[in-house]
Amino acid sequence: MSEEKKKRILELLPGKDCGSCGFKSCDEMATAAADGKVNPDRCVSLSSNARVQLQLEKIENSGASTTACNDCGLWETATGGKKYVDFLGREYDFVLQTFPNEPGPRETILPHNPTLTKELEIKKGDILIGRPLGMSCGCPITHCGVVMEADYKTGVMVWCVTGPLQPRAKGFKDIGYYIAEAYEGIIKDTRKELRVGMRYWFQPQRCMLQWRHSGLINFLTKTSEGAQVRIEGLYIG
């Protein structure tokens, strides 16, 4: 096995260790892929840019030209700039990345039955599952997360969205359908100027569908990590 090849594949994998590919971890998946036993694009959470990079490397290794592939809109532009394109080929403005030392994107949510927050005695550190329904995203994927804050008075919670590995291993509390009220995170690169009061297309880091989201930035500040933002008025598409 080529350690360099494994390292390259591991850099492109999302690092969720979700187990959906059939391996216990992304590291095991990368080892098998480097040995040629499995195609790394079997990863369901692989980003569009990562899929394109893997395909580009295959073409380069075969000695073929990549010029004709520029029409697909997923390669880097002629000037070397990044193309922000989701799994369905739609452009977005930036990736919303996680805060340092947090397990996933920070999301403010409200269960359709707000009394569940108190009835289930939800507290910081609890592992939850639920699905955003209706105008607030309407994502078809059940979300899993770790609670950061819980307000018994309003039912509003803040959690970090993660993959399904923790609920499978440690158990969970099910809040059913919920409304996604806001995302918070860090923006390191963007193809548009960021301004409070403007609506943008974005993709949350580690989104399993790799679909673009839309939201309005209502808080923006500069940090050493990048631009810290809060995005509300969410929907997918």
mmCIF file of the C-alpha atoms, coordinates in Angstrom:
data_MODEL
# 
_entry.id   MODEL 
# 
loop_
_atom_site.group_PDB 
_atom_site.id 
_atom_site.type_symbol 
_atom_site.label_atom_id 
_atom_site.label_alt_id 
_atom_site.label_comp_id 
_atom_site.label_asym_id 
_atom_site.label_entity_id 
_atom_site.label_seq_id 
_atom_site.pdbx_PDB_ins_code 
_atom_site.Cartn_x 
_atom_site.Cartn_y 
_atom_site.Cartn_z 
_atom_site.occupancy 
_atom_site.B_iso_or_equiv 
_atom_site.pdbx_formal_charge 
_atom_site.auth_seq_id 
_atom_site.auth_comp_id 
_atom_site.auth_asym_id 
_atom_site.auth_atom_id 
_atom_site.pdbx_PDB_model_num 
ATOM 1   C CA . MET A 1 1   ? 0.000   0.000  0.000   1.00 0.00 ? 1   MET A CA 1 
ATOM 2   C CA . SER A 1 2   ? 1.197   3.505  -0.821  1.00 0.00 ? 2   SER A CA 1 
ATOM 3   C CA . GLU A 1 3   ? 1.114   5.642  2.327   1.00 0.00 ? 3   GLU A CA 1 
ATOM 4   C CA . GLU A 1 4   ? 1.166   8.758  0.165   1.00 0.00 ? 4   GLU A CA 1 
ATOM 5   C CA . LYS A 1 5   ? -1.902  7.566  -1.752  1.00 0.00 ? 5   LYS A CA 1 
ATOM 6   C CA . LYS A 1 6   ? -3.708  6.700  1.487   1.00 0.00 ? 6   LYS A CA 1 
ATOM 7   C CA . LYS A 1 7   ? -2.890  10.136 2.901   1.00 0.00 ? 7   LYS A CA 1 
ATOM 8   C CA . ARG A 1 8   ? -4.268  11.817 -0.220  1.00 0.00 ? 8   ARG A CA 1 
ATOM 9   C CA . ILE A 1 9   ? -7.512  9.817  -0.093  1.00 0.00 ? 9   ILE A CA 1 
ATOM 10  C CA . LEU A 1 10  ? -7.902  10.465 3.646   1.00 0.00 ? 10  LEU A CA 1 
ATOM 11  C CA . GLU A 1 11  ? -7.589  14.206 3.022   1.00 0.00 ? 11  GLU A CA 1 
ATOM 12  C CA . LEU A 1 12  ? -10.548 14.032 0.629   1.00 0.00 ? 12  LEU A CA 1 
ATOM 13  C CA . LEU A 1 13  ? -12.796 11.942 2.918   1.00 0.00 ? 13  LEU A CA 1 
ATOM 14  C CA . PRO A 1 14  ? -15.081 13.900 5.308   1.00 0.00 ? 14  PRO A CA 1 
ATOM 15  C CA . GLY A 1 15  ? -13.741 12.395 8.561   1.00 0.00 ? 15  GLY A CA 1 
ATOM 16  C CA . LYS A 1 16  ? -17.212 11.519 9.898   1.00 0.00 ? 16  LYS A CA 1 
ATOM 17  C CA . ASP A 1 17  ? -16.477 7.836  10.655  1.00 0.00 ? 17  ASP A CA 1 
ATOM 18  C CA . CYS A 1 18  ? -20.204 7.296  10.026  1.00 0.00 ? 18  CYS A CA 1 
ATOM 19  C CA . GLY A 1 19  ? -19.845 3.679  8.867   1.00 0.00 ? 19  GLY A CA 1 
ATOM 20  C CA . SER A 1 20  ? -22.167 4.106  5.848   1.00 0.00 ? 20  SER A CA 1 
ATOM 21  C CA . CYS A 1 21  ? -19.416 2.880  3.494   1.00 0.00 ? 21  CYS A CA 1 
ATOM 22  C CA . GLY A 1 22  ? -19.120 -0.412 5.382   1.00 0.00 ? 22  GLY A CA 1 
ATOM 23  C CA . PHE A 1 23  ? -15.911 0.481  7.215   1.00 0.00 ? 23  PHE A CA 1 
ATOM 24  C CA . LYS A 1 24  ? -15.637 1.505  10.857  1.00 0.00 ? 24  LYS A CA 1 
ATOM 25  C CA . SER A 1 25  ? -13.655 4.654  10.082  1.00 0.00 ? 25  SER A CA 1 
ATOM 26  C CA . CYS A 1 26  ? -12.492 6.891  7.242   1.00 0.00 ? 26  CYS A CA 1 
ATOM 27  C CA . ASP A 1 27  ? -8.963  5.669  7.959   1.00 0.00 ? 27  ASP A CA 1 
ATOM 28  C CA . GLU A 1 28  ? -9.977  2.043  7.262   1.00 0.00 ? 28  GLU A CA 1 
ATOM 29  C CA . MET A 1 29  ? -11.763 3.177  4.113   1.00 0.00 ? 29  MET A CA 1 
ATOM 30  C CA . ALA A 1 30  ? -8.662  5.069  2.925   1.00 0.00 ? 30  ALA A CA 1 
ATOM 31  C CA . THR A 1 31  ? -6.476  2.008  3.539   1.00 0.00 ? 31  THR A CA 1 
ATOM 32  C CA . ALA A 1 32  ? -8.760  -0.212 1.450   1.00 0.00 ? 32  ALA A CA 1 
ATOM 33  C CA . ALA A 1 33  ? -8.995  2.403  -1.301  1.00 0.00 ? 33  ALA A CA 1 
ATOM 34  C CA . ALA A 1 34  ? -5.212  2.829  -1.425  1.00 0.00 ? 34  ALA A CA 1 
ATOM 35  C CA . ASP A 1 35  ? -4.920  -0.955 -1.832  1.00 0.00 ? 35  ASP A CA 1 
ATOM 36  C CA . GLY A 1 36  ? -7.385  -0.831 -4.727  1.00 0.00 ? 36  GLY A CA 1 
ATOM 37  C CA . LYS A 1 37  ? -9.970  -2.939 -2.884  1.00 0.00 ? 37  LYS A CA 1 
ATOM 38  C CA . VAL A 1 38  ? -12.691 -0.286 -2.958  1.00 0.00 ? 38  VAL A CA 1 
ATOM 39  C CA . ASN A 1 39  ? -13.503 2.896  -4.837  1.00 0.00 ? 39  ASN A CA 1 
ATOM 40  C CA . PRO A 1 40  ? -13.307 5.905  -2.461  1.00 0.00 ? 40  PRO A CA 1 
ATOM 41  C CA . ASP A 1 41  ? -16.357 7.510  -4.094  1.00 0.00 ? 41  ASP A CA 1 
ATOM 42  C CA . ARG A 1 42  ? -18.576 4.920  -2.387  1.00 0.00 ? 42  ARG A CA 1 
ATOM 43  C CA . CYS A 1 43  ? -18.465 7.398  0.526   1.00 0.00 ? 43  CYS A CA 1 
ATOM 44  C CA . VAL A 1 44  ? -21.984 8.902  0.651   1.00 0.00 ? 44  VAL A CA 1 
ATOM 45  C CA . SER A 1 45  ? -20.702 12.079 2.325   1.00 0.00 ? 45  SER A CA 1 
ATOM 46  C CA . LEU A 1 46  ? -17.905 12.790 -0.132  1.00 0.00 ? 46  LEU A CA 1 
ATOM 47  C CA . SER A 1 47  ? -18.148 16.409 -1.279  1.00 0.00 ? 47  SER A CA 1 
ATOM 48  C CA . SER A 1 48  ? -18.655 17.288 -4.925  1.00 0.00 ? 48  SER A CA 1 
ATOM 49  C CA . ASN A 1 49  ? -15.238 18.943 -5.022  1.00 0.00 ? 49  ASN A CA 1 
ATOM 50  C CA . ALA A 1 50  ? -13.628 15.787 -3.592  1.00 0.00 ? 50  ALA A CA 1 
ATOM 51  C CA . ARG A 1 51  ? -15.402 13.584 -6.148  1.00 0.00 ? 51  ARG A CA 1 
ATOM 52  C CA . VAL A 1 52  ? -14.180 15.835 -8.917  1.00 0.00 ? 52  VAL A CA 1 
ATOM 53  C CA . GLN A 1 53  ? -10.621 15.777 -7.558  1.00 0.00 ? 53  GLN A CA 1 
ATOM 54  C CA . LEU A 1 54  ? -10.632 11.972 -7.440  1.00 0.00 ? 54  LEU A CA 1 
ATOM 55  C CA . GLN A 1 55  ? -11.936 11.817 -11.004 1.00 0.00 ? 55  GLN A CA 1 
ATOM 56  C CA . LEU A 1 56  ? -9.380  14.379 -12.138 1.00 0.00 ? 56  LEU A CA 1 
ATOM 57  C CA . GLU A 1 57  ? -6.548  12.328 -10.637 1.00 0.00 ? 57  GLU A CA 1 
ATOM 58  C CA . LYS A 1 58  ? -7.829  9.222  -12.446 1.00 0.00 ? 58  LYS A CA 1 
ATOM 59  C CA . ILE A 1 59  ? -7.801  11.097 -15.742 1.00 0.00 ? 59  ILE A CA 1 
ATOM 60  C CA . GLU A 1 60  ? -4.325  12.512 -15.130 1.00 0.00 ? 60  GLU A CA 1 
ATOM 61  C CA . ASN A 1 61  ? -2.984  9.077  -14.166 1.00 0.00 ? 61  ASN A CA 1 
ATOM 62  C CA . SER A 1 62  ? -4.382  7.673  -17.413 1.00 0.00 ? 62  SER A CA 1 
ATOM 63  C CA . GLY A 1 63  ? -2.620  10.361 -19.436 1.00 0.00 ? 63  GLY A CA 1 
ATOM 64  C CA . ALA A 1 64  ? -5.862  11.759 -20.881 1.00 0.00 ? 64  ALA A CA 1 
ATOM 65  C CA . SER A 1 65  ? -6.613  15.468 -21.267 1.00 0.00 ? 65  SER A CA 1 
ATOM 66  C CA . THR A 1 66  ? -8.874  17.241 -18.760 1.00 0.00 ? 66  THR A CA 1 
ATOM 67  C CA . THR A 1 67  ? -9.725  20.157 -21.057 1.00 0.00 ? 67  THR A CA 1 
ATOM 68  C CA . ALA A 1 68  ? -13.034 18.682 -22.183 1.00 0.00 ? 68  ALA A CA 1 
ATOM 69  C CA . CYS A 1 69  ? -14.175 18.199 -18.602 1.00 0.00 ? 69  CYS A CA 1 
ATOM 70  C CA . ASN A 1 70  ? -14.281 21.924 -17.827 1.00 0.00 ? 70  ASN A CA 1 
ATOM 71  C CA . ASP A 1 71  ? -17.824 22.129 -19.234 1.00 0.00 ? 71  ASP A CA 1 
ATOM 72  C CA . CYS A 1 72  ? -19.197 20.151 -16.291 1.00 0.00 ? 72  CYS A CA 1 
ATOM 73  C CA . GLY A 1 73  ? -18.631 23.224 -14.083 1.00 0.00 ? 73  GLY A CA 1 
ATOM 74  C CA . LEU A 1 74  ? -16.927 21.294 -11.283 1.00 0.00 ? 74  LEU A CA 1 
ATOM 75  C CA . TRP A 1 75  ? -13.264 21.887 -12.133 1.00 0.00 ? 75  TRP A CA 1 
ATOM 76  C CA . GLU A 1 76  ? -11.222 24.877 -11.076 1.00 0.00 ? 76  GLU A CA 1 
ATOM 77  C CA . THR A 1 77  ? -11.662 27.891 -13.353 1.00 0.00 ? 77  THR A CA 1 
ATOM 78  C CA . ALA A 1 78  ? -9.051  28.933 -15.887 1.00 0.00 ? 78  ALA A CA 1 
ATOM 79  C CA . THR A 1 79  ? -7.753  31.544 -13.445 1.00 0.00 ? 79  THR A CA 1 
ATOM 80  C CA . GLY A 1 80  ? -7.281  28.943 -10.717 1.00 0.00 ? 80  GLY A CA 1 
ATOM 81  C CA . GLY A 1 81  ? -10.272 30.126 -8.647  1.00 0.00 ? 81  GLY A CA 1 
ATOM 82  C CA . LYS A 1 82  ? -12.452 27.621 -6.806  1.00 0.00 ? 82  LYS A CA 1 
ATOM 83  C CA . LYS A 1 83  ? -15.799 26.490 -8.150  1.00 0.00 ? 83  LYS A CA 1 
ATOM 84  C CA . TYR A 1 84  ? -18.375 26.133 -5.377  1.00 0.00 ? 84  TYR A CA 1 
ATOM 85  C CA . VAL A 1 85  ? -20.814 23.521 -6.716  1.00 0.00 ? 85  VAL A CA 1 
ATOM 86  C CA . ASP A 1 86  ? -23.113 21.181 -4.779  1.00 0.00 ? 86  ASP A CA 1 
ATOM 87  C CA . PHE A 1 87  ? -23.908 17.514 -5.483  1.00 0.00 ? 87  PHE A CA 1 
ATOM 88  C CA . LEU A 1 88  ? -26.617 18.530 -7.979  1.00 0.00 ? 88  LEU A CA 1 
ATOM 89  C CA . GLY A 1 89  ? -24.302 20.900 -9.834  1.00 0.00 ? 89  GLY A CA 1 
ATOM 90  C CA . ARG A 1 90  ? -25.719 24.129 -8.352  1.00 0.00 ? 90  ARG A CA 1 
ATOM 91  C CA . GLU A 1 91  ? -23.417 26.982 -7.370  1.00 0.00 ? 91  GLU A CA 1 
ATOM 92  C CA . TYR A 1 92  ? -23.153 28.334 -3.824  1.00 0.00 ? 92  TYR A CA 1 
ATOM 93  C CA . ASP A 1 93  ? -21.154 31.145 -2.205  1.00 0.00 ? 93  ASP A CA 1 
ATOM 94  C CA . PHE A 1 94  ? -19.253 29.534 0.663   1.00 0.00 ? 94  PHE A CA 1 
ATOM 95  C CA . VAL A 1 95  ? -18.859 26.558 2.975   1.00 0.00 ? 95  VAL A CA 1 
ATOM 96  C CA . LEU A 1 96  ? -19.991 27.184 6.551   1.00 0.00 ? 96  LEU A CA 1 
ATOM 97  C CA . GLN A 1 97  ? -17.333 25.483 8.647   1.00 0.00 ? 97  GLN A CA 1 
ATOM 98  C CA . THR A 1 98  ? -17.498 24.358 12.262  1.00 0.00 ? 98  THR A CA 1 
ATOM 99  C CA . PHE A 1 99  ? -16.175 26.266 15.235  1.00 0.00 ? 99  PHE A CA 1 
ATOM 100 C CA . PRO A 1 100 ? -12.780 25.022 16.484  1.00 0.00 ? 100 PRO A CA 1 
ATOM 101 C CA . ASN A 1 101 ? -13.030 21.978 18.795  1.00 0.00 ? 101 ASN A CA 1 
ATOM 102 C CA . GLU A 1 102 ? -16.731 21.397 18.051  1.00 0.00 ? 102 GLU A CA 1 
ATOM 103 C CA . PRO A 1 103 ? -17.954 18.103 16.538  1.00 0.00 ? 103 PRO A CA 1 
ATOM 104 C CA . GLY A 1 104 ? -20.107 19.605 13.771  1.00 0.00 ? 104 GLY A CA 1 
ATOM 105 C CA . PRO A 1 105 ? -22.055 22.621 12.472  1.00 0.00 ? 105 PRO A CA 1 
ATOM 106 C CA . ARG A 1 106 ? -23.843 24.571 15.214  1.00 0.00 ? 106 ARG A CA 1 
ATOM 107 C CA . GLU A 1 107 ? -27.594 24.712 14.601  1.00 0.00 ? 107 GLU A CA 1 
ATOM 108 C CA . THR A 1 108 ? -30.424 26.371 16.566  1.00 0.00 ? 108 THR A CA 1 
ATOM 109 C CA . ILE A 1 109 ? -33.542 24.193 16.468  1.00 0.00 ? 109 ILE A CA 1 
ATOM 110 C CA . LEU A 1 110 ? -37.115 24.115 17.790  1.00 0.00 ? 110 LEU A CA 1 
ATOM 111 C CA . PRO A 1 111 ? -39.013 20.788 18.032  1.00 0.00 ? 111 PRO A CA 1 
ATOM 112 C CA . HIS A 1 112 ? -42.500 20.826 16.482  1.00 0.00 ? 112 HIS A CA 1 
ATOM 113 C CA . ASN A 1 113 ? -43.556 19.849 20.004  1.00 0.00 ? 113 ASN A CA 1 
ATOM 114 C CA . PRO A 1 114 ? -41.490 22.335 22.081  1.00 0.00 ? 114 PRO A CA 1 
ATOM 115 C CA . THR A 1 115 ? -42.521 20.648 25.346  1.00 0.00 ? 115 THR A CA 1 
ATOM 116 C CA . LEU A 1 116 ? -40.284 17.676 24.435  1.00 0.00 ? 116 LEU A CA 1 
ATOM 117 C CA . THR A 1 117 ? -37.215 19.678 25.420  1.00 0.00 ? 117 THR A CA 1 
ATOM 118 C CA . LYS A 1 118 ? -38.404 19.675 29.032  1.00 0.00 ? 118 LYS A CA 1 
ATOM 119 C CA . GLU A 1 119 ? -40.251 16.340 28.987  1.00 0.00 ? 119 GLU A CA 1 
ATOM 120 C CA . LEU A 1 120 ? -37.152 14.484 27.737  1.00 0.00 ? 120 LEU A CA 1 
ATOM 121 C CA . GLU A 1 121 ? -34.990 16.456 30.193  1.00 0.00 ? 121 GLU A CA 1 
ATOM 122 C CA . ILE A 1 122 ? -32.632 17.361 27.391  1.00 0.00 ? 122 ILE A CA 1 
ATOM 123 C CA . LYS A 1 123 ? -29.350 18.798 28.603  1.00 0.00 ? 123 LYS A CA 1 
ATOM 124 C CA . LYS A 1 124 ? -25.902 19.686 27.319  1.00 0.00 ? 124 LYS A CA 1 
ATOM 125 C CA . GLY A 1 125 ? -24.057 16.623 26.012  1.00 0.00 ? 125 GLY A CA 1 
ATOM 126 C CA . ASP A 1 126 ? -27.192 14.603 25.148  1.00 0.00 ? 126 ASP A CA 1 
ATOM 127 C CA . ILE A 1 127 ? -27.255 12.859 21.768  1.00 0.00 ? 127 ILE A CA 1 
ATOM 128 C CA . LEU A 1 128 ? -30.413 13.549 19.740  1.00 0.00 ? 128 LEU A CA 1 
ATOM 129 C CA . ILE A 1 129 ? -31.951 12.553 16.428  1.00 0.00 ? 129 ILE A CA 1 
ATOM 130 C CA . GLY A 1 130 ? -34.685 14.379 14.480  1.00 0.00 ? 130 GLY A CA 1 
ATOM 131 C CA . ARG A 1 131 ? -35.596 15.645 11.035  1.00 0.00 ? 131 ARG A CA 1 
ATOM 132 C CA . PRO A 1 132 ? -36.056 19.252 9.851   1.00 0.00 ? 132 PRO A CA 1 
ATOM 133 C CA . LEU A 1 133 ? -39.493 19.456 8.247   1.00 0.00 ? 133 LEU A CA 1 
ATOM 134 C CA . GLY A 1 134 ? -41.237 21.917 5.939   1.00 0.00 ? 134 GLY A CA 1 
ATOM 135 C CA . MET A 1 135 ? -40.093 25.434 5.078   1.00 0.00 ? 135 MET A CA 1 
ATOM 136 C CA . SER A 1 136 ? -37.165 25.209 7.473   1.00 0.00 ? 136 SER A CA 1 
ATOM 137 C CA . CYS A 1 137 ? -34.946 23.129 5.202   1.00 0.00 ? 137 CYS A CA 1 
ATOM 138 C CA . GLY A 1 138 ? -37.158 20.094 4.616   1.00 0.00 ? 138 GLY A CA 1 
ATOM 139 C CA . CYS A 1 139 ? -34.107 17.847 4.538   1.00 0.00 ? 139 CYS A CA 1 
ATOM 140 C CA . PRO A 1 140 ? -34.970 14.167 3.841   1.00 0.00 ? 140 PRO A CA 1 
ATOM 141 C CA . ILE A 1 141 ? -32.115 12.947 6.041   1.00 0.00 ? 141 ILE A CA 1 
ATOM 142 C CA . THR A 1 142 ? -32.567 12.270 9.764   1.00 0.00 ? 142 THR A CA 1 
ATOM 143 C CA . HIS A 1 143 ? -30.134 14.530 11.591  1.00 0.00 ? 143 HIS A CA 1 
ATOM 144 C CA . CYS A 1 144 ? -28.059 13.512 14.600  1.00 0.00 ? 144 CYS A CA 1 
ATOM 145 C CA . GLY A 1 145 ? -26.394 15.888 17.017  1.00 0.00 ? 145 GLY A CA 1 
ATOM 146 C CA . VAL A 1 146 ? -24.868 16.701 20.386  1.00 0.00 ? 146 VAL A CA 1 
ATOM 147 C CA . VAL A 1 147 ? -26.699 19.270 22.527  1.00 0.00 ? 147 VAL A CA 1 
ATOM 148 C CA . MET A 1 148 ? -24.818 22.452 23.440  1.00 0.00 ? 148 MET A CA 1 
ATOM 149 C CA . GLU A 1 149 ? -27.698 24.402 25.066  1.00 0.00 ? 149 GLU A CA 1 
ATOM 150 C CA . ALA A 1 150 ? -31.361 23.745 25.955  1.00 0.00 ? 150 ALA A CA 1 
ATOM 151 C CA . ASP A 1 151 ? -34.031 26.255 27.024  1.00 0.00 ? 151 ASP A CA 1 
ATOM 152 C CA . TYR A 1 152 ? -36.944 24.620 28.881  1.00 0.00 ? 152 TYR A CA 1 
ATOM 153 C CA . LYS A 1 153 ? -39.018 27.833 28.726  1.00 0.00 ? 153 LYS A CA 1 
ATOM 154 C CA . THR A 1 154 ? -39.141 28.082 24.922  1.00 0.00 ? 154 THR A CA 1 
ATOM 155 C CA . GLY A 1 155 ? -38.073 24.580 23.880  1.00 0.00 ? 155 GLY A CA 1 
ATOM 156 C CA . VAL A 1 156 ? -35.285 26.045 21.729  1.00 0.00 ? 156 VAL A CA 1 
ATOM 157 C CA . MET A 1 157 ? -32.043 24.052 21.603  1.00 0.00 ? 157 MET A CA 1 
ATOM 158 C CA . VAL A 1 158 ? -28.599 24.523 20.105  1.00 0.00 ? 158 VAL A CA 1 
ATOM 159 C CA . TRP A 1 159 ? -26.802 21.400 18.947  1.00 0.00 ? 159 TRP A CA 1 
ATOM 160 C CA . CYS A 1 160 ? -23.814 20.433 16.843  1.00 0.00 ? 160 CYS A CA 1 
ATOM 161 C CA . VAL A 1 161 ? -24.927 18.282 13.909  1.00 0.00 ? 161 VAL A CA 1 
ATOM 162 C CA . THR A 1 162 ? -22.872 15.083 13.578  1.00 0.00 ? 162 THR A CA 1 
ATOM 163 C CA . GLY A 1 163 ? -22.995 11.779 11.704  1.00 0.00 ? 163 GLY A CA 1 
ATOM 164 C CA . PRO A 1 164 ? -24.977 8.695  12.845  1.00 0.00 ? 164 PRO A CA 1 
ATOM 165 C CA . LEU A 1 165 ? -22.076 6.876  14.513  1.00 0.00 ? 165 LEU A CA 1 
ATOM 166 C CA . GLN A 1 166 ? -22.622 8.262  18.039  1.00 0.00 ? 166 GLN A CA 1 
ATOM 167 C CA . PRO A 1 167 ? -26.376 7.498  18.196  1.00 0.00 ? 167 PRO A CA 1 
ATOM 168 C CA . ARG A 1 168 ? -25.677 3.958  16.997  1.00 0.00 ? 168 ARG A CA 1 
ATOM 169 C CA . ALA A 1 169 ? -22.981 3.402  19.593  1.00 0.00 ? 169 ALA A CA 1 
ATOM 170 C CA . LYS A 1 170 ? -24.277 5.363  22.583  1.00 0.00 ? 170 LYS A CA 1 
ATOM 171 C CA . GLY A 1 171 ? -28.064 5.650  22.182  1.00 0.00 ? 171 GLY A CA 1 
ATOM 172 C CA . PHE A 1 172 ? -30.123 8.806  21.657  1.00 0.00 ? 172 PHE A CA 1 
ATOM 173 C CA . LYS A 1 173 ? -33.251 10.816 22.422  1.00 0.00 ? 173 LYS A CA 1 
ATOM 174 C CA . ASP A 1 174 ? -35.683 11.279 19.501  1.00 0.00 ? 174 ASP A CA 1 
ATOM 175 C CA . ILE A 1 175 ? -37.257 14.740 19.139  1.00 0.00 ? 175 ILE A CA 1 
ATOM 176 C CA . GLY A 1 176 ? -39.130 13.876 15.906  1.00 0.00 ? 176 GLY A CA 1 
ATOM 177 C CA . TYR A 1 177 ? -39.736 16.726 13.473  1.00 0.00 ? 177 TYR A CA 1 
ATOM 178 C CA . TYR A 1 178 ? -38.150 20.089 14.205  1.00 0.00 ? 178 TYR A CA 1 
ATOM 179 C CA . ILE A 1 179 ? -37.659 23.570 12.732  1.00 0.00 ? 179 ILE A CA 1 
ATOM 180 C CA . ALA A 1 180 ? -34.127 24.653 11.850  1.00 0.00 ? 180 ALA A CA 1 
ATOM 181 C CA . GLU A 1 181 ? -33.951 28.260 13.032  1.00 0.00 ? 181 GLU A CA 1 
ATOM 182 C CA . ALA A 1 182 ? -30.308 29.200 12.449  1.00 0.00 ? 182 ALA A CA 1 
ATOM 183 C CA . TYR A 1 183 ? -26.787 28.066 11.655  1.00 0.00 ? 183 TYR A CA 1 
ATOM 184 C CA . GLU A 1 184 ? -23.610 29.461 13.202  1.00 0.00 ? 184 GLU A CA 1 
ATOM 185 C CA . GLY A 1 185 ? -20.064 28.858 12.068  1.00 0.00 ? 185 GLY A CA 1 
ATOM 186 C CA . ILE A 1 186 ? -16.903 30.099 10.400  1.00 0.00 ? 186 ILE A CA 1 
ATOM 187 C CA . ILE A 1 187 ? -16.396 31.185 6.781   1.00 0.00 ? 187 ILE A CA 1 
ATOM 188 C CA . LYS A 1 188 ? -12.800 30.970 5.580   1.00 0.00 ? 188 LYS A CA 1 
ATOM 189 C CA . ASP A 1 189 ? -13.305 31.424 1.828   1.00 0.00 ? 189 ASP A CA 1 
ATOM 190 C CA . THR A 1 190 ? -16.144 32.971 -0.149  1.00 0.00 ? 190 THR A CA 1 
ATOM 191 C CA . ARG A 1 191 ? -16.807 33.996 -3.723  1.00 0.00 ? 191 ARG A CA 1 
ATOM 192 C CA . LYS A 1 192 ? -18.943 36.977 -2.653  1.00 0.00 ? 192 LYS A CA 1 
ATOM 193 C CA . GLU A 1 193 ? -18.480 39.847 -0.232  1.00 0.00 ? 193 GLU A CA 1 
ATOM 194 C CA . LEU A 1 194 ? -20.118 39.076 3.111   1.00 0.00 ? 194 LEU A CA 1 
ATOM 195 C CA . ARG A 1 195 ? -22.581 41.661 4.432   1.00 0.00 ? 195 ARG A CA 1 
ATOM 196 C CA . VAL A 1 196 ? -25.170 41.666 7.229   1.00 0.00 ? 196 VAL A CA 1 
ATOM 197 C CA . GLY A 1 197 ? -28.697 41.668 5.808   1.00 0.00 ? 197 GLY A CA 1 
ATOM 198 C CA . MET A 1 198 ? -27.791 39.828 2.617   1.00 0.00 ? 198 MET A CA 1 
ATOM 199 C CA . ARG A 1 199 ? -29.007 36.337 1.632   1.00 0.00 ? 199 ARG A CA 1 
ATOM 200 C CA . TYR A 1 200 ? -26.462 33.773 0.405   1.00 0.00 ? 200 TYR A CA 1 
ATOM 201 C CA . TRP A 1 201 ? -26.230 30.242 -0.908  1.00 0.00 ? 201 TRP A CA 1 
ATOM 202 C CA . PHE A 1 202 ? -24.010 28.120 1.307   1.00 0.00 ? 202 PHE A CA 1 
ATOM 203 C CA . GLN A 1 203 ? -23.192 24.538 2.191   1.00 0.00 ? 203 GLN A CA 1 
ATOM 204 C CA . PRO A 1 204 ? -22.803 23.429 5.821   1.00 0.00 ? 204 PRO A CA 1 
ATOM 205 C CA . GLN A 1 205 ? -19.589 21.531 6.415   1.00 0.00 ? 205 GLN A CA 1 
ATOM 206 C CA . ARG A 1 206 ? -20.225 17.743 6.564   1.00 0.00 ? 206 ARG A CA 1 
ATOM 207 C CA . CYS A 1 207 ? -23.698 18.005 5.025   1.00 0.00 ? 207 CYS A CA 1 
ATOM 208 C CA . MET A 1 208 ? -24.393 14.377 4.076   1.00 0.00 ? 208 MET A CA 1 
ATOM 209 C CA . LEU A 1 209 ? -26.479 15.327 1.020   1.00 0.00 ? 209 LEU A CA 1 
ATOM 210 C CA . GLN A 1 210 ? -23.987 17.966 -0.165  1.00 0.00 ? 210 GLN A CA 1 
ATOM 211 C CA . TRP A 1 211 ? -26.936 20.215 -1.130  1.00 0.00 ? 211 TRP A CA 1 
ATOM 212 C CA . ARG A 1 212 ? -26.751 23.984 -1.041  1.00 0.00 ? 212 ARG A CA 1 
ATOM 213 C CA . HIS A 1 213 ? -28.729 25.916 1.586   1.00 0.00 ? 213 HIS A CA 1 
ATOM 214 C CA . SER A 1 214 ? -29.893 29.513 1.590   1.00 0.00 ? 214 SER A CA 1 
ATOM 215 C CA . GLY A 1 215 ? -29.969 31.929 4.495   1.00 0.00 ? 215 GLY A CA 1 
ATOM 216 C CA . LEU A 1 216 ? -29.673 35.553 5.600   1.00 0.00 ? 216 LEU A CA 1 
ATOM 217 C CA . ILE A 1 217 ? -26.599 36.673 7.548   1.00 0.00 ? 217 ILE A CA 1 
ATOM 218 C CA . ASN A 1 218 ? -27.730 38.676 10.580  1.00 0.00 ? 218 ASN A CA 1 
ATOM 219 C CA . PHE A 1 219 ? -24.460 38.585 12.547  1.00 0.00 ? 219 PHE A CA 1 
ATOM 220 C CA . LEU A 1 220 ? -20.929 38.947 11.198  1.00 0.00 ? 220 LEU A CA 1 
ATOM 221 C CA . THR A 1 221 ? -17.590 39.479 12.893  1.00 0.00 ? 221 THR A CA 1 
ATOM 222 C CA . LYS A 1 222 ? -13.957 38.832 12.029  1.00 0.00 ? 222 LYS A CA 1 
ATOM 223 C CA . THR A 1 223 ? -11.945 36.315 14.052  1.00 0.00 ? 223 THR A CA 1 
ATOM 224 C CA . SER A 1 224 ? -8.520  34.705 13.750  1.00 0.00 ? 224 SER A CA 1 
ATOM 225 C CA . GLU A 1 225 ? -10.259 31.628 12.292  1.00 0.00 ? 225 GLU A CA 1 
ATOM 226 C CA . GLY A 1 226 ? -12.210 33.574 9.656   1.00 0.00 ? 226 GLY A CA 1 
ATOM 227 C CA . ALA A 1 227 ? -15.576 35.335 9.488   1.00 0.00 ? 227 ALA A CA 1 
ATOM 228 C CA . GLN A 1 228 ? -17.920 34.208 12.269  1.00 0.00 ? 228 GLN A CA 1 
ATOM 229 C CA . VAL A 1 229 ? -21.566 34.380 11.166  1.00 0.00 ? 229 VAL A CA 1 
ATOM 230 C CA . ARG A 1 230 ? -25.107 33.577 12.232  1.00 0.00 ? 230 ARG A CA 1 
ATOM 231 C CA . ILE A 1 231 ? -27.468 32.652 9.385   1.00 0.00 ? 231 ILE A CA 1 
ATOM 232 C CA . GLU A 1 232 ? -31.276 32.587 9.744   1.00 0.00 ? 232 GLU A CA 1 
ATOM 233 C CA . GLY A 1 233 ? -34.247 32.243 7.376   1.00 0.00 ? 233 GLY A CA 1 
ATOM 234 C CA . LEU A 1 234 ? -33.034 28.862 6.166   1.00 0.00 ? 234 LEU A CA 1 
ATOM 235 C CA . TYR A 1 235 ? -34.159 26.708 3.288   1.00 0.00 ? 235 TYR A CA 1 
ATOM 236 C CA . ILE A 1 236 ? -32.615 24.129 0.912   1.00 0.00 ? 236 ILE A CA 1 
ATOM 237 C CA . GLY A 1 237 ? -32.374 24.399 -2.847  1.00 0.00 ? 237 GLY A CA 1 
# 
